[in-house]
Amino acid sequence: MPNVIRILQLLLPWISILFMPKKSIRTYFPASLFASSLVIGMCSLAIPYKWWSVKGGWKGKILNDSSFIFGPFLIGTL
């Protein structure tokens, strides 16, 4: 069940990109990628500094973080 939620969390926000104007996508996509890369950096620093813990160890953390960053965060930043 958690894998289904992760997949839906990754794919459902990408449907909303169909309703966005193409000009705004071209304009704001680089900024959205930059913001996502900053969050990826923060999440990668969270492992050695133990800022937060996730059940399932580092594998669960990578799956949870990537499904959020490349799904609702990236599209929501657009």
C-alpha positions in Angstrom: 0.0 0.0 0.0 2.8 2.6 0.7 4.2 2.0 -2.7 0.9 2.8 -4.3 0.7 6.0 -2.4 4.2 6.9 -3.4 3.5 6.3 -7.1 0.2 8.3 -6.9 2.0 11.1 -5.1 4.6 11.2 -7.9 2.3 10.9 -10.9 -0.9 12.8 -10.0 0.6 16.3 -9.8 2.0 15.9 -13.4 -1.6 15.7 -14.7 -2.1 19.4 -13.7 0.8 20.4 -16.0 -1.6 19.8 -18.9 -3.7 22.7 -17.8 -0.9 25.2 -17.4 0.1 27.7 -20.1 3.2 26.6 -22.0 4.8 30.0 -21.6 4.7 29.8 -17.8 6.1 26.3 -17.9 9.1 27.5 -20.0 9.6 30.5 -17.8 9.4 29.0 -14.4 10.7 25.4 -15.0 14.4 26.4 -14.4 13.5 28.0 -11.1 11.5 25.0 -10.1 14.4 22.7 -10.9 16.7 24.9 -8.9 14.4 24.9 -5.9 14.0 21.1 -6.1 17.8 20.7 -6.2 18.1 22.7 -3.0 15.5 20.5 -1.3 17.4 17.4 -2.6 20.6 18.8 -1.1 18.8 19.5 2.2 17.4 15.9 2.3 20.8 14.4 1.5 22.4 16.4 4.4 19.6 15.2 6.7 21.0 11.7 6.7 24.5 12.4 8.3 23.2 15.2 10.6 20.2 13.1 11.7 17.7 16.0 11.3 14.8 13.6 11.2 14.2 9.9 11.0 12.0 7.8 8.8 10.8 4.3 9.3 12.4 1.9 6.9 15.9 3.4 7.1 17.7 5.2 4.3 15.9 3.3 1.6 12.5 4.4 2.8 13.8 8.0 3.2 15.1 8.1 -0.4 11.8 6.7 -1.7 9.7 9.1 0.3 11.8 12.1 -0.5 12.1 11.5 -4.2 8.4 10.8 -4.6 7.6 14.2 -2.9 10.3 16.3 -4.5 9.7 15.1 -8.1 5.9 15.1 -7.6 4.0 17.8 -5.7 7.0 20.0 -4.8 8.3 20.3 -8.4 4.9 20.9 -9.9 3.7 23.1 -7.1 6.7 25.3 -7.5 5.7 25.8 -11.1 
